[in-house]
Every structure is written in C-alpha cells, then in structure tokens.
Amino acid sequence: MRKLLILLPVVALVTACSSSPKETYDRRAYEAEQKREQYAERAVDKAPKWMTELPKSNAAVYANGTAVSGDFSMADEKAKTIAFGKICMAAGGEVDKNSRMFRADVGEQSVENSSIAIRSMCRTVDVTGAEVVEIRRLAEGSRFRSYVLIALPTGTANPMQQRRDQNRAQRAVQAQSDAAFRELDTRPKRQD
C-alpha cells in the first residue's frame, strides 16, 4: 500500500511532464496557446445567457455584441457598434458592413487574417429609442471583453419614437398649412 502511495504522485508528475514540451521555447509557445484556449473557454463559459439566446418580447427587438480590446472603453464601444448594427438589421434596415477573411492551413498550423469595417449608421430604418439594456465585462489577461445587450422598443413601448413621429407629422401639417395660406395670398382678389 505504501508503494502505491509513493507511486501515484510520481506517475502524475511523469504524465504532466510528458504532455508539455521540454524545450524552453516550445514550452513558452505551448503555454501561450494554453492560455489563449483558457481565455476562449472562459469567454464562452462566462458569457451571459442572452449571448446565445436573445430575450423574446412582443414590445422590443433585441440584439447582442461582444468585443475585446486592451482599453476598457474601446471594448464597450466595439461591442455596442456590433450590437447596434445587428439591431438595425433586425429592424429591417441595412448597415454598411464589409468583412474580409483569409485562412490558410499548412500541416497542423493555421494562419488567419481577418478584418471587419462597420459604419454604425442605420439610414434605411429609424432606430430611435434603441438602448443598452446590459453590459457585462470580463478580464482576459491584459485585455477586456465586453458583452452588450441592446433593445429597440416597438410601438407604444417606444415613447421616443412616438414623439419623433408626432413631431414629424406636426411639421408636415405645418408645411401644408403654410402652403395653403401662401396659395390663398397669391390668388388675385375679386373686385366687387
């Protein structure tokens, strides 16, 4: 029994040593890759439920976004830009978005180069009243990950949109009224 107790830690040590590389530089690369994997797993594990399953509502449309940056505020802004782009498209609009990706696999190595450009203007639909419902943040080593949930209230649940629609209608009526009175003013007067 005593031999078994001594043998177990030795077997565990040999097993642990055999899975990681022995050479200093290989070990550094291996450890860096392990850390990246841990961050990715943690980002998925710690993600709010609404990142994979958006809330459902008859009074709002929801969208989410996530981003990473070395700057706290930049992570928030990038995640919001992605989420607002999604809310625009969910409301039937179009967002100026350009994505490029190149990936090459050579043996067991993969190389990827990707970029995305988003102009966060939603010109085709009005998303007045869209708001940030929740932001969650996570540290990933020396970087920050932000998760953002955006909602666009619809119908009577969106008082900002209703006010904007009312102001637009009021301006249209005022323009019609002004035009009608100008027409009256330009008519020749009848002489009796």
Disulfide bonds with the S-S distance in Angstrom:
Cys88-Cys122 1.90
